[in-house]
């Protein structure tokens, strides 16, 4: 029996494990092909769709009710789950090495261990790129995982509690919560809008003096405009909506240092903040370079062939944000959720072809557009990004509907239509009785 190991349970990795599990891992007579052992490896116990991490950070979503527990999911979808952090690959013996697994007190639960594979899929995603800026790692919050998002959430609640006890005087420094967010991409702008929303919600939940008026957010972008990867019209609309909320937008502003009290810019401007967030730029996890096996680009992504096989080993596929895939026109596939979804689908097909020793297909990225959700205030975006070389600008309720539909499609991909419908119904019922934000 062959073994396929998928490292990383993000959008692409979990969707791939689910579909391969149904295709090969199912032990009933309904399995369409020969039985194959599918193993998913992730350092966390549960999965949350990465575009929703800013909602975990603000408490709009709760990982305990909205997340997917890998072990429970694997039992329903015919794959195995191994919790652990990959630290090495032995190509000759076709094994990966997982680090020892410790509990919260540092006690060892499992020692270092090896997992054998016939095919390996690297789907380890990306992390924030602080570009080595002094002080950022020590003083800033990142939103790369639900654990980091929950750390931010706890800090945010503590600061809101402090502000609520202060006199309601917006002109007083101690009566205003100051946040500075570096990075004018989707994460930065969506987090800023969501923070204003939850600040107003707290008036209902025992903090009557708290409101969005007691929030001061600075959104810092090194480039000439927000959302540099998206069309101008979307960026301008988002900028206008954020300014209506009261966000201070600082474009062409490069941060050169961070400390416990805020940021320092290249123009020697001081940006004071009670909470600082770094959401500028992405890179592949550092351990990929430390393995010293793959061919990588300047941000550590693994360079692949058009078939999404790594350039150094045809038995290793790469998908998602950690993948550097060049297109026929010379462009590179952007690190986005839709890229990971498309790559997972192609790798599933190519694994089937490779097992049958047939020619593999090449990956061609299809841009279906972009959407930015500004909490309850607005949603804007473009659709059909590659259709007749044109785009359709949308905003308001239609854009919000499409944005939610993207998450629903992910749920269907990992649960199937029937279970996804049940999950959606359960979430709808739960949302009608539980608080509109996580308060603990």
N, C-alpha and C positions, 0 to 999 in steps of 0.2 A: 504494500500500500504506500502510495506517495503522500508526502506531507507538504502542505503549503502554509508558510508562516507569514502573517501580516503584522508588522510592527507599527503600531499607532492606531488608536480607535477613534480618530476624528471623523469628519463627514465622509471622506473617501474610504478610509480604512474600514469603518463599520459597515458602510453600504456594501463594500466588496466582500467582507466576511459573511454578511447575511446572504448575499446572492450565491456565493460559492458554497455556503453551507447547504442551501436548498438544492443546488445543482449536484453536489458531490457528497456532502456529508450525511444526507438523509438516508437512514438505514432501511426505509420501507421500499417496496417494489416500485414506488413512483419515481425513484431517482432516475434521471435521464441518462446519466453516464456512470462510468466506473466509480466506485467509492474512493474518496480521497480524504485524508485527515486535514482539517482546517483548524489552525490555531491563531487566535488573535492575542497580541501582547500589548498591554498598555500599563503605564505606571499608576494610573488612577483606577478607582473602582467603578466610576460611572462616567457617562458621556453627556455632554451638552453641545448643541450646535454652536460653533464658535461665533457666528454673527450675533448671537444673543448674549454674549458674555457681559456686555455693558448693562444689560437688564439684570443679570445676576449681581453685578456690582452695586446697582442702585436699589436692589430688593424688589424690582418689578416681577422677577421670576425667582423661584426657589429650587435649587438643584435637587433638594430632597423630594420634591413632587413633580418637577418638570424634567428631571434628568432620566437617563436610561442606565440602569444597573447592568453592567456587562455580564455578570454571571447568570442573572435571571434571563437576560436576552439570549445568551448563548444556548441555554437549555431549550429554548423554543425554536431556535434557528439552526441547530445541527452543527455548531462549531464549538471548539474549546476555548476557554479564556484563561490566560496566564497573566497574573499581575506582576509587573517587574519593569525595570529600566534597562534597556539594552546598552551595553558598554563595549561590545566587540563582536567581530565576525571572523570566522575561520573559513575562508573560501575553499580550501583544499578538502577539509573534512565536512564542509557544509553544515556548520553549526553557528548559532549566535550565542553570546554570553550575556546573561542577565545579572545585574548587580544584586547583592544581598538585599533582602526586603526587611526593613526595620519598622517597628511601631513608633508611635508619637514620642515615646520616652527613649528611643534609641536602642531598644532591645531587639535582637535579631529574631525575625519570624522564620525566614527562609535564608539559607546560605546562597552564595553565588551558584548558578546552575546553567547548564547548557541545554539548548533545544536544537534538535536535528531538523533539517529542512531539505526538500528537493527543489522547491522554488521559494524565494523570499521576496516579499513586497515591502518596500520601505515607504511608510505613510506617516512619518513623524511630524509633519506640519512645519510650523515656523514659530519663532519667538521674536519679541521686540528687539530692534537693533538700536542700542544706545550710542553706537559709533565711538565707544570708549570715552564718552563725555564724563569728566570727573564728577563724582558725587551722585550720579544718577542711580547706580545700583544700590547705594546705601540709603537714599532718601526718597526715591520715587516708587509709586505703585505701577505695576504692569498689569495688563489684562490679557495674558496669554493662556490662562487656564482658569477653571472654576475656583480652584483654591486661592489663586491670586485675587480673583474677583470678590471672593468672600472676605478676604483680608481687607480689601478696600471698603466693603460694605460695613464691616464692624467699625472701622475708623470713622466712616461717614456718620453712622448712627451716634457714636460718641461725641463727635463734633456738633451734630445737630442738637443733642441733649444739652451741651454746654451753651450753645447760642440761645436756646429756648429760655435759659435762666437769666439771660442778660436783658437789660432794659430795651424796649422796642424803639431803638433810635438808630435808623439806618446810617446816620452820619458818624456814629461812634464805631471805632475800629473793632472793639470787642463784641459788638452786636452784629457783626457780619462775618459769615463764613467765606473765606477766600480760597478758591481752587484755581490751579494753573495746570492746563493740559497742553503738553507738547505733542503736536501732530494734528494737522488739519485734514486727515483722511476720514474714512467712514467711521472708524471707532471713536475718534476725537469728537466729531460733530454730533454723533448720536448720543454719546455719553453726556455731553453738555446739555442737550435738550432734555434728556431723561432726568437729569439732576434737578432741573427746574420743576419738572412734573412731580417728583417725589417730595420736594421741599414743600409744595403746596398741599400734598396729601397728608403730611404730618399734622396739620391742624386738626384733622379728624381723629387722629390716634394719640391723643394725650399730650400734644405739644402745641397748644393754642397760639403761642407767640411766634411759631415758626411759619415762614412763608417764603416764596420765591424771591420776595423783595430783600430778604436777608441773606441772599446768595450773590456772590460776585465771582464770575468765572472769566478767566483769561484763556483764550484759545490761541496757541502760538504755532505758527507755520513758517518754516524756513523759506519756502518757495513764494512765488508771487501771488498765489491764490489758494483758497481751500480746495480740497478734492482734486488734486492735480491729475489724477488718472481718469477723471470723468469729464464729460463735455462741459463747455463753458456755461451753458444755460443752466445746467443742474447746479453748478458751483455758485453762480450768481443768485439763484433762487434760495439755496441753502444759506448763503451769507446774509441775505435780506431777512430771512426768518429768524436766524440766530440773533441778529441785531435787534429785532423786535422784542425778543425775550430779555435782552440786556447783556448778552455775551460780548465781551471786549475781544475783538479779533485783531491779532497782531500778525500781519503777513510780512514777508521779507525780514523775519526776525530769527536769528540763529542763536540757539542756547549753547553756551560754552561751559557752563558749570551749574551744579545743583548743590544745595545744602539744606539744612533742616528748616530754613525760613523762606525758601523759594529758589528762583533761578537768576542767573546772570547771563546777559546776552553779549554778543560780539560787539555791540555798540555801547557796552558798559552800562546798559540799562538794568535796573533792579526790578524784578517782578516778585513781589512778596506773596506768599501763599501759606495757608494752614495745611493744605493737602496738595501734593504734586503728583501728576500722572504722566507717564511717558508712553505715548502711543505713536511714535514717529518711526516709520521704517520697519522692515522685517528682515530676518535672516534665518537660515536653517539652524537647527540646534548645534551647538559647538561640538558635541561628541562626534558628529559626522566627520569633521576634519581630524579629530583626534584619532579616529580609526585608521586614518592614512591609507585608505584602500581605494576610495572612489576618486574620479575626476570631478572637481568642483569648480564653481565660479567664485566671483569675489565676495558673494554673500553666503557662501557655503552650500549652495544648492547642488545636488548631484546631477551631473550632466548625463543625459540619456540619448539613446537612439530614437528615431521616429516611432519605433514600436513601443517606447517607454521602458525598454530594457536598459540597464545601466551600461555605460560605454565600456566597462571593464569586465562584465560578467553577464552572459545571456540568461542565467538562471535567477537574476535579481532584477525585479521591476521597481520602478519608483513612481509614486503618484502624489498629487497635492502640492502644498506650498514648498516642500523640500525638493521638488523636481524642477530642473532646468531643461526645458524642452524648446528647441528652436524650430520655428515654423518655416515653410518653404519660402516665404517672403523676407526672411531674415529677422523677423520679430521673435520675441520670447513670450511664452505663455504666462499671463499674469497670475500671481498667487491669490486666487479667489475661490470661493466655495463652488461656483459653477464649474471651474476648471477641475477641481477634485472630483466632483460628481461625474463629469465626462471621462476623466482618466480612469476612474474605477470601472466604469462600464466597458471601456476598451480593453483594460487589462483582464477583465473577466473573459472577454472574447478571445484575447490572445493566449491566455492560459489554456483554454479549451483547444485552441489550434495547436499550441505547442505540445500538449499531451498527445495529440493525434499526429504530430510531426508534419503539420501543414504550414504553409507560409503565413506570416503574421501581418496584421493590418497596421497602418501608420496612424498616428494621432493628429487630427486637425482640430484646433480649438475653434469653437463656435461661440461668438459673443452674443448672448441673448439680451444684453442691456444691463443697466445698473440701477439700483434703487437705494435711496437713503431715507431712513425713517427717523423723523424728529419727534419721537414720542407721540403724544396726543395732538401735537400742534400741527404737524404737516408730514406728508410723505411725498417725495419727488423722485423722478428718475426717467430713464429712457428704456424703451423696449425695442426688440428686433434689431439689435446693433449690427448684425451682419446680413440683414435682409435687403437686397438691392442697394447695398452700401448706404442705407439710410437709417434714421432713427425716428421714433415717435416719442415725443416728450409727454409725460403724464404726471399729474399731481393730484393731491386730495384723496377722496375716497377710493377712486379707481386704483391709484398708486398704492394705497394702504392695503387694498384687497390683494393686489398682485404680490406685495411684500409678504403678507401672511401666507399666501399660497406657496411661496418658495419653501417656507418652513414645513408646510403641510406635505409638500412633495418629498421632503427629506424624511418625514415621519412615515410616509407610505413606503419609501424605499427600504427602511430598516424594520418596519413592522408588517408590511403587507396591507392591502386595502381594509380587510376586516378588522384586524387588531388596531390599525391606525385610527379607524373610525371610532372604535371603542375608547382608545386613548384620548382622542379629541373630545368625545362626549364627556368622559370622566373629568378632563381638565376644565371643560365648560361648567360642569356642575360644581366642581371644587372652587372655581373662581367666583361663583355666585354666593358662596358662604364664607370663604376665607377673606382676610384683609387684602386690600389691593396692593400691598407691599409687604415684604418680609420685615418683621420688626424685631427679630432676635438674631 
